[in-house]
Amino acid sequence: MGRLIVIQFITLDGVVEDPDGSDHSTFGGWAMRHGPQGVAGDKFRLGPILEHGTLLFGRRTWEHFSTLWPHREDPFSQAMNAADKAVVTHREIDPATWSNSRATDRPLLDWVRHHVATTDLVVIGSQSVVDELTEANLIDEYRLLTFPTAVGSGRRLFTQGRELELVRTEHVGPAVLSVLSTRGA
């Protein structure tokens, strides 16, 4: 049985919106202000999940990432490019845009339940997907990279109270990686 893991860059005040500034919000780019070492490499400690699991994206996040990752050649980028990728969309996607990508073939919750029975799934960004999975109580783990920044406004990861169990933390570049379980809480 696999796990459903959500990974997010997040501010101290819980904002996950526009960490790289690509949405051009007034507070956007907050993660990038800490330099490339804050976001480069396997900051979320995905390791073998990239080889054996599936990355799950909303369409907008996948479209943005597909413009960034395919042209990078460092070891982490090679692992991201080689990873199995699924996109939650009703539109067709061109799998040649980013290698090993495909659209989900059924409604999100059914797709996730079917696939998490056999493999780890990792949701990257894609807040509307995360919201739907949270409401259905399907998330097993959050891996949050918290930056020492409070932006005051923007879309937050948790819009309602939530009890989580802290599994571990570690200092990663200018941020703190927290691994939180929903199952033990």
C-alpha positions in Angstrom: 0.0 0.0 0.0 1.3 3.4 -0.9 1.1 6.8 0.7 -0.4 10.1 -0.5 2.2 12.8 0.3 1.7 16.5 -0.2 4.8 18.6 -0.6 4.7 22.4 -0.4 6.8 25.4 0.1 5.1 27.4 2.8 5.5 30.7 4.8 5.4 31.0 8.5 1.8 32.3 8.2 0.7 29.3 6.1 0.7 30.8 2.7 1.6 28.4 -0.2 0.6 30.7 -3.1 3.2 31.9 -5.6 6.5 30.9 -3.9 8.4 31.5 -7.2 6.7 34.7 -8.3 5.3 33.1 -11.5 1.8 34.2 -10.7 3.0 37.8 -10.3 1.1 38.4 -7.0 2.2 41.4 -4.9 3.9 39.0 -2.4 5.1 36.4 -4.9 8.6 35.1 -5.1 8.9 34.7 -1.3 10.8 31.4 -1.5 13.1 32.6 -4.2 14.2 35.6 -2.1 16.3 33.1 -0.1 18.4 32.2 -3.0 18.5 29.1 -5.2 19.9 26.9 -2.4 16.5 27.2 -0.8 14.6 25.4 -3.5 17.3 23.4 -5.5 17.7 19.7 -5.2 15.7 17.1 -3.3 14.7 19.4 -0.4 11.6 17.3 0.3 13.7 14.1 0.6 11.7 12.2 -2.0 14.6 10.0 -3.0 13.4 6.6 -4.2 9.8 7.9 -4.5 10.9 9.6 -7.6 11.9 6.2 -9.1 9.0 4.1 -7.9 6.1 6.5 -7.1 4.0 8.9 -9.2 4.0 12.7 -9.1 0.5 14.1 -9.2 -0.1 17.6 -10.5 -3.0 19.9 -11.2 -3.0 21.1 -14.9 -1.7 24.6 -14.2 1.1 23.4 -12.0 2.1 20.7 -14.5 2.0 23.3 -17.4 4.3 25.6 -15.4 6.7 22.9 -14.3 6.8 21.5 -17.9 8.4 24.8 -19.0 11.0 24.6 -16.2 12.2 21.0 -15.7 12.7 19.3 -19.1 15.8 21.5 -19.9 17.6 21.0 -16.6 20.3 18.4 -16.3 21.4 18.2 -12.7 20.8 14.9 -11.0 17.6 16.0 -9.2 16.2 17.4 -12.4 17.0 14.2 -14.2 15.1 12.3 -11.5 12.1 14.6 -11.8 12.1 14.3 -15.6 12.3 10.5 -15.4 9.6 10.2 -12.7 6.1 9.0 -13.6 3.7 12.0 -13.7 -0.1 12.2 -13.7 -2.0 15.4 -14.4 -5.5 16.1 -13.1 -7.2 17.6 -16.1 -10.2 17.1 -18.5 -8.1 18.4 -21.3 -5.6 16.4 -23.4 -2.0 16.9 -22.6 0.9 16.3 -24.9 3.1 13.7 -23.2 6.1 14.9 -25.2 5.9 18.2 -23.4 7.4 16.6 -20.3 8.5 13.0 -20.3 6.5 10.3 -18.6 3.4 12.5 -18.2 -0.2 11.4 -18.7 -3.7 12.7 -17.9 -5.6 11.0 -15.1 -8.2 8.6 -16.7 -11.0 9.0 -14.1 -12.3 11.4 -11.5 -9.6 12.5 -9.0 -10.7 10.7 -5.9 -11.3 7.4 -7.8 -7.9 7.7 -9.5 -6.1 8.4 -6.2 -7.8 5.5 -4.4 -7.0 3.1 -7.2 -3.3 4.2 -7.5 -2.4 4.7 -3.9 -3.3 1.1 -3.3 -0.1 0.1 -5.0 2.3 3.1 -5.1 3.3 6.3 -3.4 1.7 9.4 -4.8 3.2 12.9 -4.3 1.2 16.0 -4.9 3.4 19.0 -5.7 1.7 22.4 -5.4 -1.6 22.1 -7.1 -3.7 23.6 -4.3 -7.1 22.8 -5.8 -6.1 19.1 -6.0 -4.8 19.3 -2.4 -8.1 20.9 -1.2 -10.2 18.1 -2.8 -7.9 15.4 -1.3 -8.0 17.1 2.1 -11.8 17.2 2.1 -11.9 13.5 1.3 -9.4 12.7 4.1 -7.0 10.9 1.7 -3.7 12.6 2.6 -1.3 10.5 4.6 1.6 12.9 5.0 2.7 16.5 4.5 6.2 17.5 3.8 6.4 21.2 4.3 9.4 23.4 3.6 8.8 26.4 5.8 10.6 29.6 4.9 11.3 32.4 7.5 8.9 34.7 5.8 5.4 35.9 6.6 3.5 37.5 3.7 0.3 38.4 5.4 -2.1 37.3 2.6 -2.4 34.7 -0.1 -3.8 31.2 -0.4 -3.1 29.1 2.7 -2.6 25.4 2.8 -4.9 24.9 5.8 -8.1 26.8 5.7 -9.6 24.9 8.7 -8.1 23.5 11.8 -6.2 20.3 11.5 -4.5 18.0 13.9 -1.2 16.5 12.6 1.6 14.4 14.2 5.1 15.7 13.8 7.3 12.9 12.5 10.5 14.8 12.0 12.1 18.2 11.2 15.4 19.2 9.7 17.1 22.4 8.8 17.3 22.5 4.9 19.1 25.5 3.5 17.3 28.7 4.7 14.1 26.7 5.6 12.9 23.9 7.8 11.5 20.7 6.4 8.7 19.3 8.6 7.3 15.8 7.9 3.8 15.6 9.4 1.5 12.6 9.5 -2.3 12.7 9.4 -2.8 9.1 10.4 -1.3 9.2 13.9 -2.9 12.5 14.9 
